[in-house]
Amino acid sequence: MLISAKTLADTCDYLVNSCRRDINRAPDELERCKARYRENLRGLSLLLIGRREKSHVENAIKQIETIQPRRAKHG
């Protein structure tokens, strides 16, 4: 099965955004959530052959590592 670079990049972005939403819903599950999404991305990486394709996944994992829960708005 072939997958375009754009589809792969969109899939990685979707997973990063899903992780961000999950963390904002349950900030106390920060590390568990990050671990789950890292494993999902690593599983995706196993299916890929090229270095360029794997770089999309590596970048998504790096983005997940930087996610922090959104602070509550005071108002």
All heavy atoms as a GROMACS GRO file, in nm:
protein
  607
    1MET      N    1   0.085  -0.118   0.000
    1MET     CA    2   0.000   0.000   0.000
    1MET      C    3   0.089   0.124   0.000
    1MET      O    4   0.185   0.133   0.076
    1MET     CB    5  -0.089  -0.001   0.125
    1MET     CG    6  -0.179   0.118   0.132
    1MET     SD    7  -0.297   0.105   0.268
    1MET     CE    8  -0.217   0.208   0.388
    2LEU      N    9   0.056   0.218  -0.084
    2LEU     CA   10   0.129   0.343  -0.090
    2LEU      C   11   0.053   0.451  -0.014
    2LEU      O   12  -0.069   0.453  -0.012
    2LEU     CB   13   0.147   0.388  -0.235
    2LEU     CG   14   0.233   0.297  -0.322
    2LEU    CD1   15   0.229   0.344  -0.467
    2LEU    CD2   16   0.375   0.293  -0.271
    3ILE      N   17   0.129   0.538   0.047
    3ILE     CA   18   0.069   0.649   0.121
    3ILE      C   19   0.145   0.776   0.081
    3ILE      O   20   0.268   0.774   0.073
    3ILE     CB   21   0.074   0.627   0.274
    3ILE    CG1   22   0.007   0.740   0.348
    3ILE    CG2   23   0.214   0.606   0.322
    3ILE    CD1   24  -0.015   0.713   0.495
    4SER      N   25   0.073   0.881   0.052
    4SER     CA   26   0.138   1.004   0.011
    4SER      C   27   0.200   1.074   0.132
    4SER      O   28   0.158   1.053   0.247
    4SER     CB   29   0.038   1.098  -0.058
    4SER     OG   30  -0.050   1.153   0.037
    5ALA      N   31   0.299   1.157   0.104
    5ALA     CA   32   0.365   1.232   0.212
    5ALA      C   33   0.263   1.324   0.281
    5ALA      O   34   0.267   1.340   0.403
    5ALA     CB   35   0.481   1.313   0.157
    6LYS      N   36   0.172   1.382   0.204
    6LYS     CA   37   0.072   1.470   0.263
    6LYS      C   38  -0.023   1.393   0.355
    6LYS      O   39  -0.054   1.439   0.465
    6LYS     CB   40  -0.010   1.540   0.154
    6LYS     CG   41  -0.112   1.637   0.214
    6LYS     CD   42  -0.197   1.700   0.110
    6LYS     CE   43  -0.300   1.794   0.163
    6LYS     NZ   44  -0.346   1.781   0.297
    7THR      N   45  -0.065   1.275   0.313
    7THR     CA   46  -0.153   1.195   0.398
    7THR      C   47  -0.082   1.154   0.525
    7THR      O   48  -0.142   1.158   0.634
    7THR     CB   49  -0.200   1.070   0.320
    7THR    OG1   50  -0.269   1.113   0.203
    7THR    CG2   51  -0.291   0.984   0.405
    8LEU      N   52   0.044   1.117   0.514
    8LEU     CA   53   0.121   1.081   0.632
    8LEU      C   54   0.136   1.200   0.726
    8LEU      O   55   0.116   1.188   0.847
    8LEU     CB   56   0.258   1.027   0.592
    8LEU     CG   57   0.351   0.989   0.705
    8LEU    CD1   58   0.289   0.881   0.793
    8LEU    CD2   59   0.484   0.942   0.650
    9ALA      N   60   0.170   1.317   0.670
    9ALA     CA   61   0.184   1.437   0.753
    9ALA      C   62   0.051   1.472   0.819
    9ALA      O   63   0.048   1.508   0.938
    9ALA     CB   64   0.234   1.553   0.667
   10ASP      N   65  -0.058   1.461   0.745
   10ASP     CA   66  -0.191   1.489   0.802
   10ASP      C   67  -0.226   1.391   0.914
   10ASP      O   68  -0.284   1.430   1.015
   10ASP     CB   69  -0.299   1.483   0.693
   10ASP     CG   70  -0.292   1.600   0.596
   10ASP    OD1   71  -0.221   1.698   0.623
   10ASP    OD2   72  -0.358   1.591   0.489
   11THR      N   73  -0.190   1.265   0.895
   11THR     CA   74  -0.215   1.163   0.998
   11THR      C   75  -0.137   1.195   1.125
   11THR      O   76  -0.190   1.188   1.236
   11THR     CB   77  -0.179   1.023   0.945
   11THR    OG1   78  -0.260   0.996   0.830
   11THR    CG2   79  -0.201   0.917   1.051
   12CYS      N   80  -0.011   1.232   1.109
   12CYS     CA   81   0.072   1.267   1.225
   12CYS      C   82   0.016   1.390   1.296
   12CYS      O   83   0.008   1.393   1.419
   12CYS     CB   84   0.217   1.290   1.182
   12CYS     SG   85   0.302   1.138   1.133
   13ASP      N   86  -0.024   1.491   1.218
   13ASP     CA   87  -0.084   1.611   1.278
   13ASP      C   88  -0.211   1.576   1.354
   13ASP      O   89  -0.236   1.629   1.463
   13ASP     CB   90  -0.116   1.715   1.170
   13ASP     CG   91   0.007   1.783   1.115
   13ASP    OD1   92   0.115   1.776   1.179
   13ASP    OD2   93  -0.004   1.845   1.006
   14TYR      N   94  -0.292   1.488   1.297
   14TYR     CA   95  -0.415   1.446   1.363
   14TYR      C   96  -0.385   1.380   1.498
   14TYR      O   97  -0.450   1.409   1.598
   14TYR     CB   98  -0.493   1.349   1.272
   14TYR     CG   99  -0.611   1.288   1.341
   14TYR    CD1  100  -0.730   1.360   1.354
   14TYR    CD2  101  -0.604   1.161   1.396
   14TYR    CE1  102  -0.839   1.305   1.420
   14TYR    CE2  103  -0.712   1.106   1.461
   14TYR     CZ  104  -0.829   1.177   1.473
   14TYR     OH  105  -0.935   1.123   1.540
   15LEU      N  106  -0.285   1.291   1.500
   15LEU     CA  107  -0.250   1.223   1.625
   15LEU      C  108  -0.197   1.321   1.729
   15LEU      O  109  -0.230   1.311   1.847
   15LEU     CB  110  -0.149   1.112   1.598
   15LEU     CG  111  -0.206   0.990   1.523
   15LEU    CD1  112  -0.095   0.897   1.480
   15LEU    CD2  113  -0.307   0.918   1.610
   16VAL      N  114  -0.115   1.417   1.687
   16VAL     CA  115  -0.063   1.517   1.781
   16VAL      C  116  -0.177   1.600   1.837
   16VAL      O  117  -0.185   1.623   1.959
   16VAL     CB  118   0.043   1.607   1.712
   16VAL    CG1  119   0.078   1.726   1.801
   16VAL    CG2  120   0.168   1.527   1.679
   17ASN      N  121  -0.269   1.644   1.751
   17ASN     CA  122  -0.383   1.724   1.798
   17ASN      C  123  -0.476   1.642   1.887
   17ASN      O  124  -0.530   1.696   1.984
   17ASN     CB  125  -0.458   1.784   1.680
   17ASN     CG  126  -0.379   1.893   1.612
   17ASN    OD1  127  -0.302   1.964   1.676
   17ASN    ND2  128  -0.395   1.906   1.482
   18SER      N  129  -0.494   1.516   1.856
   18SER     CA  130  -0.575   1.429   1.942
   18SER      C  131  -0.512   1.415   2.080
   18SER      O  132  -0.582   1.419   2.182
   18SER     CB  133  -0.591   1.290   1.879
   18SER     OG  134  -0.666   1.299   1.762
   19CYS      N  135  -0.382   1.399   2.083
   19CYS     CA  136  -0.310   1.390   2.210
   19CYS      C  137  -0.329   1.519   2.290
   19CYS      O  138  -0.357   1.515   2.409
   19CYS     CB  139  -0.162   1.362   2.184
   19CYS     SG  140  -0.064   1.348   2.334
   20ARG      N  141  -0.315   1.631   2.222
   20ARG     CA  142  -0.331   1.761   2.288
   20ARG      C  143  -0.471   1.773   2.349
   20ARG      O  144  -0.487   1.815   2.464
   20ARG     CB  145  -0.304   1.872   2.187
   20ARG     CG  146  -0.300   2.010   2.246
   20ARG     CD  147  -0.255   2.114   2.143
   20ARG     NE  148  -0.112   2.100   2.118
   20ARG     CZ  149  -0.059   2.072   2.000
   20ARG    NH1  150  -0.134   2.054   1.894
   20ARG    NH2  151   0.073   2.062   1.987
   21ARG      N  152  -0.574   1.733   2.274
   21ARG     CA  153  -0.712   1.740   2.325
   21ARG      C  154  -0.730   1.647   2.445
   21ARG      O  155  -0.791   1.686   2.546
   21ARG     CB  156  -0.811   1.703   2.215
   21ARG     CG  157  -0.844   1.815   2.120
   21ARG     CD  158  -0.960   1.781   2.030
   21ARG     NE  159  -0.939   1.661   1.950
   21ARG     CZ  160  -0.877   1.658   1.833
   21ARG    NH1  161  -0.830   1.769   1.781
   21ARG    NH2  162  -0.863   1.545   1.766
   22ASP      N  163  -0.676   1.526   2.436
   22ASP     CA  164  -0.688   1.431   2.547
   22ASP      C  165  -0.620   1.483   2.673
   22ASP      O  166  -0.672   1.469   2.784
   22ASP     CB  167  -0.630   1.295   2.509
   22ASP     CG  168  -0.716   1.220   2.408
   22ASP    OD1  169  -0.830   1.265   2.380
   22ASP    OD2  170  -0.669   1.117   2.357
   23ILE      N  171  -0.505   1.544   2.657
   23ILE     CA  172  -0.432   1.598   2.772
   23ILE      C  173  -0.509   1.714   2.834
   23ILE      O  174  -0.515   1.727   2.957
   23ILE     CB  175  -0.289   1.638   2.732
   23ILE    CG1  176  -0.206   1.511   2.709
   23ILE    CG2  177  -0.225   1.728   2.837
   23ILE    CD1  178  -0.069   1.536   2.650
   24ASN      N  179  -0.570   1.798   2.751
   24ASN     CA  180  -0.647   1.910   2.804
   24ASN      C  181  -0.773   1.863   2.876
   24ASN      O  182  -0.819   1.928   2.969
   24ASN     CB  183  -0.680   2.011   2.695
   24ASN     CG  184  -0.559   2.093   2.656
   24ASN    OD1  185  -0.472   2.119   2.738
   24ASN    ND2  186  -0.550   2.130   2.530
   25ARG      N  187  -0.828   1.749   2.835
   25ARG     CA  188  -0.946   1.694   2.902
   25ARG      C  189  -0.909   1.631   3.036
   25ARG      O  190  -0.989   1.632   3.130
   25ARG     CB  191  -1.011   1.588   2.814
   25ARG     CG  192  -1.096   1.645   2.706
   25ARG     CD  193  -1.176   1.534   2.637
   25ARG     NE  194  -1.204   1.577   2.502
   25ARG     CZ  195  -1.167   1.514   2.392
   25ARG    NH1  196  -1.103   1.400   2.400
   25ARG    NH2  197  -1.196   1.561   2.274
   26ALA      N  198  -0.791   1.570   3.042
   26ALA     CA  199  -0.749   1.499   3.164
   26ALA      C  200  -0.601   1.527   3.191
   26ALA      O  201  -0.515   1.443   3.164
   26ALA     CB  202  -0.773   1.349   3.148
   27PRO      N  203  -0.570   1.646   3.243
   27PRO     CA  204  -0.430   1.683   3.267
   27PRO      C  205  -0.356   1.587   3.360
   27PRO      O  206  -0.234   1.573   3.349
   27PRO     CB  207  -0.438   1.822   3.328
   27PRO     CG  208  -0.577   1.870   3.308
   27PRO     CD  209  -0.662   1.751   3.280
   28ASP      N  210  -0.427   1.520   3.447
   28ASP     CA  211  -0.362   1.428   3.539
   28ASP      C  212  -0.313   1.302   3.468
   28ASP      O  213  -0.235   1.225   3.524
   28ASP     CB  214  -0.457   1.391   3.654
   28ASP     CG  215  -0.590   1.336   3.605
   28ASP    OD1  216  -0.642   1.389   3.504
   28ASP    OD2  217  -0.641   1.242   3.666
   29GLU      N  218  -0.354   1.280   3.344
   29GLU     CA  219  -0.312   1.164   3.265
   29GLU      C  220  -0.204   1.202   3.164
   29GLU      O  221  -0.183   1.131   3.065
   29GLU     CB  222  -0.432   1.106   3.190
   29GLU     CG  223  -0.540   1.053   3.281
   29GLU     CD  224  -0.497   0.925   3.349
   29GLU    OE1  225  -0.430   0.843   3.285
   29GLU    OE2  226  -0.531   0.907   3.468
   30LEU      N  227  -0.133   1.311   3.189
   30LEU     CA  228  -0.035   1.366   3.094
   30LEU      C  229   0.064   1.261   3.043
   30LEU      O  230   0.073   1.235   2.923
   30LEU     CB  231   0.040   1.482   3.159
   30LEU     CG  232   0.154   1.543   3.077
   30LEU    CD1  233   0.098   1.622   2.961
   30LEU    CD2  234   0.240   1.632   3.165
   31GLU      N  235   0.138   1.200   3.132
   31GLU     CA  236   0.242   1.106   3.090
   31GLU      C  237   0.185   0.980   3.027
   31GLU      O  238   0.240   0.929   2.929
   31GLU     CB  239   0.334   1.072   3.207
   31GLU     CG  240   0.420   1.189   3.251
   31GLU     CD  241   0.500   1.253   3.136
   31GLU    OE1  242   0.556   1.178   3.053
   31GLU    OE2  243   0.504   1.376   3.130
   32ARG      N  244   0.076   0.930   3.079
   32ARG     CA  245   0.014   0.810   3.022
   32ARG      C  246  -0.036   0.837   2.881
   32ARG      O  247  -0.020   0.755   2.790
   32ARG     CB  248  -0.100   0.762   3.111
   32ARG     CG  249  -0.158   0.630   3.064
   32ARG     CD  250  -0.266   0.581   3.153
   32ARG     NE  251  -0.215   0.567   3.290
   32ARG     CZ  252  -0.292   0.549   3.395
   32ARG    NH1  253  -0.421   0.542   3.382
   32ARG    NH2  254  -0.240   0.537   3.515
   33CYS      N  255  -0.096   0.953   2.862
   33CYS     CA  256  -0.147   0.991   2.731
   33CYS      C  257  -0.033   1.006   2.631
   33CYS      O  258  -0.040   0.956   2.519
   33CYS     CB  259  -0.226   1.121   2.743
   33CYS     SG  260  -0.304   1.170   2.589
   34LYS      N  261   0.072   1.075   2.671
   34LYS     CA  262   0.187   1.093   2.583
   34LYS      C  263   0.247   0.958   2.544
   34LYS      O  264   0.281   0.934   2.428
   34LYS     CB  265   0.295   1.178   2.649
   34LYS     CG  266   0.264   1.326   2.654
   34LYS     CD  267   0.380   1.401   2.715
   34LYS     CE  268   0.358   1.548   2.721
   34LYS     NZ  269   0.476   1.619   2.774
   35ALA      N  270   0.258   0.868   2.640
   35ALA     CA  271   0.314   0.736   2.614
   35ALA      C  272   0.228   0.659   2.513
   35ALA      O  273   0.281   0.594   2.422
   35ALA     CB  274   0.327   0.657   2.743
   36ARG      N  275   0.098   0.668   2.528
   36ARG     CA  276   0.007   0.597   2.438
   36ARG      C  277   0.022   0.649   2.294
   36ARG      O  278   0.033   0.570   2.200
   36ARG     CB  279  -0.137   0.613   2.486
   36ARG     CG  280  -0.237   0.533   2.405
   36ARG     CD  281  -0.377   0.537   2.464
   36ARG     NE  282  -0.432   0.672   2.464
   36ARG     CZ  283  -0.464   0.740   2.574
   36ARG    NH1  284  -0.448   0.688   2.693
   36ARG    NH2  285  -0.514   0.861   2.565
   37TYR      N  286   0.027   0.779   2.278
   37TYR     CA  287   0.040   0.836   2.143
   37TYR      C  288   0.180   0.812   2.086
   37TYR      O  289   0.193   0.789   1.965
   37TYR     CB  290   0.003   0.984   2.142
   37TYR     CG  291  -0.146   1.004   2.137
   37TYR    CD1  292  -0.220   1.018   2.254
   37TYR    CD2  293  -0.213   1.004   2.016
   37TYR    CE1  294  -0.357   1.034   2.249
   37TYR    CE2  295  -0.351   1.020   2.010
   37TYR     CZ  296  -0.422   1.036   2.127
   37TYR     OH  297  -0.558   1.050   2.122
   38ARG      N  298   0.282   0.815   2.169
   38ARG     CA  299   0.418   0.782   2.120
   38ARG      C  300   0.421   0.641   2.065
   38ARG      O  301   0.478   0.615   1.959
   38ARG     CB  302   0.520   0.795   2.233
   38ARG     CG  303   0.577   0.932   2.253
   38ARG     CD  304   0.700   0.928   2.343
   38ARG     NE  305   0.679   0.856   2.467
   38ARG     CZ  306   0.642   0.911   2.582
   38ARG    NH1  307   0.622   1.039   2.590
   38ARG    NH2  308   0.626   0.837   2.690
   39GLU      N  309   0.360   0.548   2.138
   39GLU     CA  310   0.356   0.408   2.092
   39GLU      C  311   0.278   0.395   1.962
   39GLU      O  312   0.318   0.318   1.874
   39GLU     CB  313   0.298   0.318   2.201
   39GLU     CG  314   0.390   0.303   2.321
   39GLU     CD  315   0.529   0.256   2.284
   39GLU    OE1  316   0.542   0.159   2.207
   39GLU    OE2  317   0.626   0.317   2.332
   40ASN      N  318   0.167   0.467   1.950
   40ASN     CA  319   0.092   0.464   1.824
   40ASN      C  320   0.177   0.513   1.708
   40ASN      O  321   0.178   0.453   1.601
   40ASN     CB  322  -0.034   0.551   1.834
   40ASN     CG  323  -0.139   0.493   1.925
   40ASN    OD1  324  -0.139   0.374   1.954
   40ASN    ND2  325  -0.228   0.577   1.972
   41LEU      N  326   0.250   0.621   1.730
   41LEU     CA  327   0.334   0.675   1.624
   41LEU      C  328   0.452   0.582   1.593
   41LEU      O  329   0.489   0.565   1.477
   41LEU     CB  330   0.384   0.814   1.661
   41LEU     CG  331   0.276   0.923   1.648
   41LEU    CD1  332   0.314   1.046   1.728
   41LEU    CD2  333   0.254   0.957   1.501
   42ARG      N  334   0.508   0.520   1.694
   42ARG     CA  335   0.618   0.425   1.669
   42ARG      C  336   0.568   0.304   1.591
   42ARG      O  337   0.639   0.252   1.505
   42ARG     CB  338   0.682   0.383   1.801
   42ARG     CG  339   0.766   0.493   1.859
   42ARG     CD  340   0.841   0.448   1.982
   42ARG     NE  341   0.917   0.560   2.036
   42ARG     CZ  342   0.914   0.599   2.161
   42ARG    NH1  343   0.840   0.534   2.250
   42ARG    NH2  344   0.986   0.702   2.201
   43GLY      N  345   0.446   0.261   1.618
   43GLY     CA  346   0.387   0.152   1.542
   43GLY      C  347   0.369   0.191   1.396
   43GLY      O  348   0.396   0.112   1.305
   44LEU      N  349   0.325   0.313   1.374
   44LEU     CA  350   0.311   0.364   1.238
   44LEU      C  351   0.448   0.368   1.170
   44LEU      O  352   0.461   0.331   1.053
   44LEU     CB  353   0.249   0.504   1.241
   44LEU     CG  354   0.234   0.577   1.109
   44LEU    CD1  355   0.145   0.498   1.014
   44LEU    CD2  356   0.178   0.716   1.132
   45SER      N  357   0.549   0.408   1.243
   45SER     CA  358   0.684   0.417   1.188
   45SER      C  359   0.736   0.281   1.140
   45SER      O  360   0.810   0.272   1.043
   45SER     CB  361   0.779   0.476   1.292
   45SER     OG  362   0.909   0.486   1.241
   46LEU      N  363   0.696   0.175   1.208
   46LEU     CA  364   0.741   0.041   1.168
   46LEU      C  365   0.691   0.002   1.029
   46LEU      O  366   0.751  -0.081   0.962
   46LEU     CB  367   0.693  -0.063   1.270
   46LEU     CG  368   0.758  -0.056   1.407
   46LEU    CD1  369   0.690  -0.156   1.501
   46LEU    CD2  370   0.907  -0.082   1.399
   47LEU      N  371   0.581   0.063   0.987
   47LEU     CA  372   0.525   0.033   0.856
   47LEU      C  373   0.592   0.112   0.743
   47LEU      O  374   0.570   0.083   0.626
   47LEU     CB  375   0.375   0.064   0.855
   47LEU     CG  376   0.291  -0.012   0.956
   47LEU    CD1  377   0.148   0.040   0.953
   47LEU    CD2  378   0.294  -0.161   0.927
   48LEU      N  379   0.673   0.209   0.780
   48LEU     CA  380   0.734   0.297   0.680
   48LEU      C  381   0.876   0.254   0.648
   48LEU      O  382   0.947   0.201   0.733
   48LEU     CB  383   0.734   0.441   0.732
   48LEU     CG  384   0.597   0.496   0.772
   48LEU    CD1  385   0.611   0.630   0.839
   48LEU    CD2  386   0.507   0.504   0.650
   49ILE      N  387   0.917   0.279   0.526
   49ILE     CA  388   1.049   0.237   0.482
   49ILE      C  389   1.146   0.354   0.473
   49ILE      O  390   1.256   0.347   0.522
   49ILE     CB  391   1.039   0.165   0.346
   49ILE    CG1  392   0.957   0.038   0.361
   49ILE    CG2  393   1.176   0.135   0.290
   49ILE    CD1  394   0.921  -0.029   0.232
   50GLY      N  395   1.106   0.462   0.409
   50GLY     CA  396   1.197   0.572   0.378
   50GLY      C  397   1.228   0.662   0.495
   50GLY      O  398   1.150   0.677   0.590
   51ARG      N  399   1.345   0.721   0.488
   51ARG     CA  400   1.389   0.815   0.593
   51ARG      C  401   1.300   0.939   0.596
   51ARG      O  402   1.267   0.991   0.701
   51ARG     CB  403   1.535   0.855   0.566
   51ARG     CG  404   1.590   0.953   0.664
   51ARG     CD  405   1.618   0.883   0.797
   51ARG     NE  406   1.663   0.981   0.892
   51ARG     CZ  407   1.607   1.001   1.009
   51ARG    NH1  408   1.505   0.926   1.046
   51ARG    NH2  409   1.651   1.092   1.091
   52ARG      N  410   1.260   0.987   0.479
   52ARG     CA  411   1.176   1.106   0.474
   52ARG      C  412   1.042   1.080   0.541
   52ARG      O  413   0.990   1.163   0.615
   52ARG     CB  414   1.154   1.149   0.330
   52ARG     CG  415   1.087   1.283   0.319
   52ARG     CD  416   1.065   1.331   0.178
   52ARG     NE  417   1.156   1.276   0.080
   52ARG     CZ  418   1.139   1.286  -0.050
   52ARG    NH1  419   1.035   1.350  -0.097
   52ARG    NH2  420   1.224   1.234  -0.134
   53GLU      N  421   0.985   0.963   0.516
   53GLU     CA  422   0.857   0.928   0.577
   53GLU      C  423   0.870   0.916   0.729
   53GLU      O  424   0.787   0.962   0.804
   53GLU     CB  425   0.803   0.797   0.519
   53GLU     CG  426   0.761   0.806   0.375
   53GLU     CD  427   0.875   0.788   0.276
   53GLU    OE1  428   0.990   0.764   0.320
   53GLU    OE2  429   0.850   0.799   0.155
   54LYS      N  430   0.978   0.852   0.772
   54LYS     CA  431   0.998   0.835   0.916
   54LYS      C  432   1.019   0.970   0.986
   54LYS      O  433   0.988   0.985   1.103
   54LYS     CB  434   1.114   0.741   0.942
   54LYS     CG  435   1.079   0.596   0.909
   54LYS     CD  436   1.190   0.502   0.947
   54LYS     CE  437   1.156   0.363   0.904
   54LYS     NZ  438   1.115   0.276   1.010
   55SER      N  439   1.070   1.068   0.913
   55SER     CA  440   1.093   1.200   0.975
   55SER      C  441   0.961   1.265   1.015
   55SER      O  442   0.955   1.338   1.114
   55SER     CB  443   1.173   1.292   0.882
   55SER     OG  444   1.096   1.332   0.772
   56HIS      N  445   0.853   1.239   0.941
   56HIS     CA  446   0.720   1.292   0.980
   56HIS      C  447   0.682   1.237   1.117
   56HIS      O  448   0.633   1.310   1.203
   56HIS     CB  449   0.613   1.253   0.878
   56HIS     CG  450   0.623   1.326   0.748
   56HIS    ND1  451   0.598   1.460   0.734
   56HIS    CD2  452   0.653   1.280   0.624
   56HIS    CE1  453   0.612   1.496   0.609
   56HIS    NE2  454   0.646   1.388   0.540
   57VAL      N  455   0.703   1.108   1.136
   57VAL     CA  456   0.667   1.044   1.262
   57VAL      C  457   0.757   1.094   1.374
   57VAL      O  458   0.710   1.124   1.484
   57VAL     CB  459   0.675   0.890   1.248
   57VAL    CG1  460   0.652   0.823   1.382
   57VAL    CG2  461   0.575   0.841   1.145
   58GLU      N  462   0.887   1.106   1.349
   58GLU     CA  463   0.980   1.155   1.451
   58GLU      C  464   0.944   1.296   1.494
   58GLU      O  465   0.948   1.329   1.613
   58GLU     CB  466   1.123   1.149   1.398
   58GLU     CG  467   1.175   1.008   1.381
   58GLU     CD  468   1.305   1.001   1.304
   58GLU    OE1  469   1.359   1.107   1.264
   58GLU    OE2  470   1.352   0.888   1.282
   59ASN      N  471   0.907   1.380   1.399
   59ASN     CA  472   0.867   1.518   1.433
   59ASN      C  473   0.739   1.519   1.516
   59ASN      O  474   0.726   1.599   1.608
   59ASN     CB  475   0.849   1.601   1.305
   59ASN     CG  476   0.979   1.633   1.238
   59ASN    OD1  477   1.085   1.634   1.301
   59ASN    ND2  478   0.974   1.657   1.109
   60ALA      N  479   0.646   1.431   1.484
   60ALA     CA  480   0.522   1.424   1.562
   60ALA      C  481   0.551   1.380   1.705
   60ALA      O  482   0.493   1.434   1.800
   60ALA     CB  483   0.424   1.328   1.495
   61ILE      N  484   0.641   1.284   1.723
   61ILE     CA  485   0.678   1.239   1.857
   61ILE      C  486   0.742   1.354   1.935
   61ILE      O  487   0.712   1.375   2.052
   61ILE     CB  488   0.771   1.116   1.851
   61ILE    CG1  489   0.691   0.994   1.801
   61ILE    CG2  490   0.834   1.088   1.987
   61ILE    CD1  491   0.775   0.872   1.772
   62LYS      N  492   0.827   1.432   1.869
   62LYS     CA  493   0.889   1.548   1.936
   62LYS      C  494   0.783   1.650   1.977
   62LYS      O  495   0.792   1.709   2.085
   62LYS     CB  496   0.991   1.614   1.843
   62LYS     CG  497   1.117   1.532   1.826
   62LYS     CD  498   1.212   1.596   1.728
   62LYS     CE  499   1.331   1.506   1.702
   62LYS     NZ  500   1.418   1.559   1.596
   63GLN      N  501   0.682   1.670   1.892
   63GLN     CA  502   0.575   1.763   1.927
   63GLN      C  503   0.496   1.714   2.048
   63GLN      O  504   0.460   1.793   2.136
   63GLN     CB  505   0.479   1.781   1.809
   63GLN     CG  506   0.536   1.861   1.695
   63GLN     CD  507   0.437   1.870   1.580
   63GLN    OE1  508   0.317   1.875   1.600
   63GLN    NE2  509   0.489   1.869   1.459
   64ILE      N  510   0.471   1.585   2.053
   64ILE     CA  511   0.398   1.528   2.166
   64ILE      C  512   0.475   1.549   2.296
   64ILE      O  513   0.416   1.578   2.400
   64ILE     CB  514   0.366   1.379   2.141
   64ILE    CG1  515   0.252   1.369   2.039
   64ILE    CG2  516   0.331   1.306   2.270
   64ILE    CD1  517   0.220   1.229   1.994
   65GLU      N  518   0.605   1.537   2.291
   65GLU     CA  519   0.687   1.555   2.411
   65GLU      C  520   0.674   1.695   2.468
   65GLU      O  521   0.692   1.716   2.588
   65GLU     CB  522   0.834   1.526   2.380
   65GLU     CG  523   0.862   1.380   2.348
   65GLU     CD  524   0.820   1.287   2.461
   65GLU    OE1  525   0.839   1.321   2.579
   65GLU    OE2  526   0.765   1.181   2.428
   66THR      N  527   0.642   1.794   2.385
   66THR     CA  528   0.634   1.933   2.432
   66THR      C  529   0.496   1.974   2.480
   66THR      O  530   0.480   2.083   2.533
   66THR     CB  531   0.678   2.030   2.321
   66THR    OG1  532   0.585   2.024   2.213
   66THR    CG2  533   0.819   1.999   2.272
   67ILE      N  534   0.396   1.889   2.462
   67ILE     CA  535   0.258   1.925   2.500
   67ILE      C  536   0.245   1.934   2.651
   67ILE      O  537   0.289   1.847   2.724
   67ILE     CB  538   0.158   1.821   2.444
   67ILE    CG1  539   0.159   1.824   2.292
   67ILE    CG2  540   0.017   1.850   2.498
   67ILE    CD1  541   0.073   1.714   2.230
   68GLN      N  542   0.183   2.041   2.694
   68GLN     CA  543   0.152   2.061   2.834
   68GLN      C  544   0.002   2.092   2.844
   68GLN      O  545  -0.056   2.148   2.751
   68GLN     CB  546   0.232   2.178   2.892
   68GLN     CG  547   0.379   2.152   2.901
   68GLN     CD  548   0.411   2.036   2.994
   68GLN    OE1  549   0.352   2.022   3.100
   68GLN    NE2  550   0.502   1.949   2.950
   69PRO      N  551  -0.060   2.060   2.956
   69PRO     CA  552  -0.203   2.092   2.971
   69PRO      C  553  -0.225   2.244   2.961
   69PRO      O  554  -0.142   2.322   3.005
   69PRO     CB  555  -0.238   2.043   3.111
   69PRO     CG  556  -0.128   1.954   3.151
   69PRO     CD  557  -0.006   1.994   3.073
   70ARG      N  558  -0.336   2.279   2.901
   70ARG     CA  559  -0.372   2.419   2.891
   70ARG      C  560  -0.411   2.469   3.029
   70ARG      O  561  -0.477   2.399   3.106
   70ARG     CB  562  -0.491   2.435   2.798
   70ARG     CG  563  -0.516   2.578   2.759
   70ARG     CD  564  -0.629   2.593   2.660
   70ARG     NE  565  -0.639   2.482   2.567
   70ARG     CZ  566  -0.753   2.436   2.520
   70ARG    NH1  567  -0.867   2.489   2.558
   70ARG    NH2  568  -0.756   2.334   2.436
   71ARG      N  569  -0.369   2.587   3.062
   71ARG     CA  570  -0.403   2.643   3.193
   71ARG      C  571  -0.547   2.693   3.190
   71ARG      O  572  -0.596   2.743   3.090
   71ARG     CB  573  -0.310   2.760   3.225
   71ARG     CG  574  -0.169   2.715   3.244
   71ARG     CD  575  -0.083   2.829   3.293
   71ARG     NE  576   0.051   2.780   3.319
   71ARG     CZ  577   0.158   2.822   3.254
   71ARG    NH1  578   0.148   2.916   3.163
   71ARG    NH2  579   0.275   2.772   3.281
   72ALA      N  580  -0.613   2.680   3.303
   72ALA     CA  581  -0.751   2.728   3.315
   72ALA      C  582  -0.753   2.878   3.301
   72ALA      O  583  -0.667   2.948   3.355
   72ALA     CB  584  -0.809   2.686   3.448
   73LYS      N  585  -0.853   2.928   3.230
   73LYS     CA  586  -0.865   3.072   3.212
   73LYS      C  587  -0.930   3.133   3.335
   73LYS      O  588  -1.025   3.079   3.390
   73LYS     CB  589  -0.952   3.103   3.090
   73LYS     CG  590  -0.886   3.061   2.961
   73LYS     CD  591  -0.975   3.096   2.844
   73LYS     CE  592  -0.909   3.050   2.716
   73LYS     NZ  593  -0.991   3.078   2.599
   74HIS      N  594  -0.875   3.244   3.379
   74HIS     CA  595  -0.932   3.315   3.494
   74HIS      C  596  -1.014   3.430   3.438
   74HIS      O  597  -0.968   3.504   3.354
   74HIS     CB  598  -0.821   3.368   3.585
   74HIS     CG  599  -0.738   3.258   3.642
   74HIS    ND1  600  -0.784   3.173   3.740
   74HIS    CD2  601  -0.612   3.216   3.615
   74HIS    CE1  602  -0.689   3.087   3.770
   74HIS    NE2  603  -0.583   3.110   3.694
   75GLY      N  604  -1.130   3.445   3.485
   75GLY     CA  605  -1.210   3.553   3.427
   75GLY      C  606  -1.321   3.586   3.509
   75GLY      O  607  -1.396   3.636   3.558
   0.00000   0.00000   0.00000
